[in-house]
Amino acid sequence: MAYNLLKGKKGIIFGALDSNSIAWKVAEKAHEEGASFTLTNAPIAMRMGEINKLAEQCGAVVIPADATSLEDLENLFTKSLEALGGKVDFILHSIGMSPNVRKGKDYGDLNYEWFLKTIDISALSFHKIMQIAEKKDALNEGASIVALSYIAAQKAVPGYNDMAEAKAALESIARSYGLRLGPKKIRVNTVSQSPTMTTAGKGISGFDVFVDFAEKLSPLGNASAEECADYVITLFSDLTKKVTMQNLFHDGGFSCTAISDEFIQAFYSKK
Ligand SMILES: NC(=O)c1ccc[n+]([C@@H]2O[C@H](COP(=O)([O-])OP(=O)(O)OC[C@H]3O[C@@H](n4cnc5c(N)ncnc54)[C@H](O)[C@@H]3O)[C@@H](O)[C@H]2O)c1
């Protein structure tokens, strides 16, 4: 059900690769809620993914950009403002990639060149996007900027590897930029989402176990990509104007649960 929460708002959505992507679901919901937006992804992902299908469905223009390239981002903002006919009201950063994870490197044997790439793609890109947006005066007063994070920023998770450091940096950038953009009434937040079966998620070793464990430990169960999109839409809407510089857990209660009855039963019921 749509509520017209984003009627008349304009945005840029990064990171829709295929229909499993969290960004894909956000784009569908933003369209349903009355927003117009441009879609962007790395040029290579565009060739592999199905973004044009989504663009057609949402009446969106697709503009390729490697989110680590300042030149690409400048071009993206220039073209987005042209296509949308004005400044933007929301931005979704839904980008993550670690060459160390992708190539199966152990945390005790990291390739540091790749570590820097992980940080650049998964965290610094968020800063770059906001820096370019600010320099180009591309954001309307009251705009809302959201990036996606994961619990491994706060608590160690085996196999999440150097992405944990990237997510910690991402959340810190949200706070620092939120402070900076506050005087313009612009909000910056991260949403820390449950493990979700997407291309990025499935790249983490033992990911199916994380999903199952989190599903069992979370009082409300895991949040789906679609539910994540619903939450992100509220953050883009005018209903959350005073929420900024937060890392908002969207995880069914996982982050606040130390142990559950189900685990006690499973481990101790025979003693
Ligand atoms: N899937 C999960 O379990 C989970 C949980 C919490 C947070 N997240 C976060 O959600 C976000 C979206 O991931 P997803 O799960 O939808 O997976 P996904 O694989 O569908 O999306 C990741 C996106 O990042 C894009 N990307 C990678 N390198 C890029 C670059 N250089 N420039 C521009 N884009 C680039 C990819 O093309 C892809 O579209 C990521 O930040 C991820 O870490 C995912």
The ligand as an SDF file (V2000), in Angstrom:
LIG
                    3D

 44 48  0  0  0  0  0  0  0  0999 V2000
   22.9540   -8.3990    2.1130 N   0  0  0  0  0  0  0  0  0  0  0  0
   23.1810   -8.2480    3.4100 C   0  0  0  0  0  0  0  0  0  0  0  0
   23.1730   -9.1870    4.2070 O   0  0  0  0  0  0  0  0  0  0  0  0
   23.4200   -6.8800    3.9670 C   0  0  0  0  0  0  0  0  0  0  0  0
   23.2590   -6.6570    5.3590 C   0  0  0  0  0  0  0  0  0  0  0  0
   23.5290   -5.3840    5.8560 C   0  0  0  0  0  0  0  0  0  0  0  0
   23.9650   -4.3860    4.9920 C   0  0  0  0  0  0  0  0  0  0  0  0
   24.1110   -4.6470    3.6520 N   0  0  0  0  0  0  0  0  0  0  0  0
   24.5990   -3.5700    2.7840 C   0  0  0  0  0  0  0  0  0  0  0  0
   23.6000   -3.2190    1.8670 O   0  0  0  0  0  0  0  0  0  0  0  0
   24.2300   -2.5790    0.7530 C   0  0  0  0  0  0  0  0  0  0  0  0
   23.6480   -3.1610   -0.5300 C   0  0  0  0  0  0  0  0  0  0  0  0
   24.0280   -4.5000   -0.6900 O   0  0  0  0  0  0  0  0  0  0  0  0
   23.0310   -5.6350   -1.1650 P   0  0  0  0  0  0  0  0  0  0  0  0
   22.9650   -6.6250   -0.0770 O   0  0  0  0  0  0  0  0  0  0  0  0
   21.7870   -5.0560   -1.7090 O   0  0  0  0  0  0  0  0  0  0  0  0
   23.8800   -6.3490   -2.3270 O   0  0  0  0  0  0  0  0  0  0  0  0
   24.0730   -6.0030   -3.8850 P   0  0  0  0  0  0  0  0  0  0  0  0
   25.2210   -6.8560   -4.3110 O   0  0  0  0  0  0  0  0  0  0  0  0
   22.8080   -6.1620   -4.6130 O   0  0  0  0  0  0  0  0  0  0  0  0
   24.5040   -4.4590   -3.8890 O   0  0  0  0  0  0  0  0  0  0  0  0
   25.8280   -4.0100   -3.7580 C   0  0  0  0  0  0  0  0  0  0  0  0
   26.0050   -2.9630   -4.8300 C   0  0  0  0  0  0  0  0  0  0  0  0
   27.2650   -2.2690   -4.7230 O   0  0  0  0  0  0  0  0  0  0  0  0
   27.5930   -1.9210   -6.0590 C   0  0  0  0  0  0  0  0  0  0  0  0
   28.9890   -1.5050   -6.1950 N   0  0  0  0  0  0  0  0  0  0  0  0
   30.0970   -2.2410   -5.9360 C   0  0  0  0  0  0  0  0  0  0  0  0
   31.1970   -1.5300   -6.2550 N   0  0  0  0  0  0  0  0  0  0  0  0
   30.7740   -0.3120   -6.6910 C   0  0  0  0  0  0  0  0  0  0  0  0
   31.4320    0.8590   -7.1520 C   0  0  0  0  0  0  0  0  0  0  0  0
   32.7820    0.9250   -7.2360 N   0  0  0  0  0  0  0  0  0  0  0  0
   30.6840    1.9160   -7.5430 N   0  0  0  0  0  0  0  0  0  0  0  0
   29.3370    1.8780   -7.4870 C   0  0  0  0  0  0  0  0  0  0  0  0
   28.6530    0.7890   -7.0350 N   0  0  0  0  0  0  0  0  0  0  0  0
   29.3650   -0.2900   -6.6620 C   0  0  0  0  0  0  0  0  0  0  0  0
   27.3040   -3.2150   -6.7890 C   0  0  0  0  0  0  0  0  0  0  0  0
   27.3230   -3.0640   -8.1970 O   0  0  0  0  0  0  0  0  0  0  0  0
   25.9490   -3.5620   -6.2400 C   0  0  0  0  0  0  0  0  0  0  0  0
   24.9140   -2.9640   -6.9780 O   0  0  0  0  0  0  0  0  0  0  0  0
   25.7330   -2.7850    0.9240 C   0  0  0  0  0  0  0  0  0  0  0  0
   26.2850   -1.6400    1.5380 O   0  0  0  0  0  0  0  0  0  0  0  0
   25.7720   -3.9430    1.9000 C   0  0  0  0  0  0  0  0  0  0  0  0
   26.9870   -4.0090    2.6120 O   0  0  0  0  0  0  0  0  0  0  0  0
   23.8310   -5.8510    3.1190 C   0  0  0  0  0  0  0  0  0  0  0  0
  1  2  1  0
  2  3  2  0
  2  4  1  0
  4  5  1  0
  4 44  2  0
  5  6  2  0
  6  7  1  0
  7  8  2  0
  8  9  1  0
  8 44  1  0
  9 10  1  0
  9 42  1  0
 10 11  1  0
 11 12  1  0
 11 40  1  0
 12 13  1  0
 13 14  1  0
 14 15  2  0
 14 16  1  0
 14 17  1  0
 17 18  1  0
 18 19  2  0
 18 20  1  0
 18 21  1  0
 21 22  1  0
 22 23  1  0
 23 24  1  0
 23 38  1  0
 24 25  1  0
 25 26  1  0
 25 36  1  0
 26 27  1  0
 26 35  1  0
 27 28  2  0
 28 29  1  0
 29 30  1  0
 29 35  2  0
 30 31  1  0
 30 32  2  0
 32 33  1  0
 33 34  2  0
 34 35  1  0
 36 37  1  0
 36 38  1  0
 38 39  1  0
 40 41  1  0
 40 42  1  0
 42 43  1  0
M  CHG  2   8   1  16  -1
M  END
$$$$
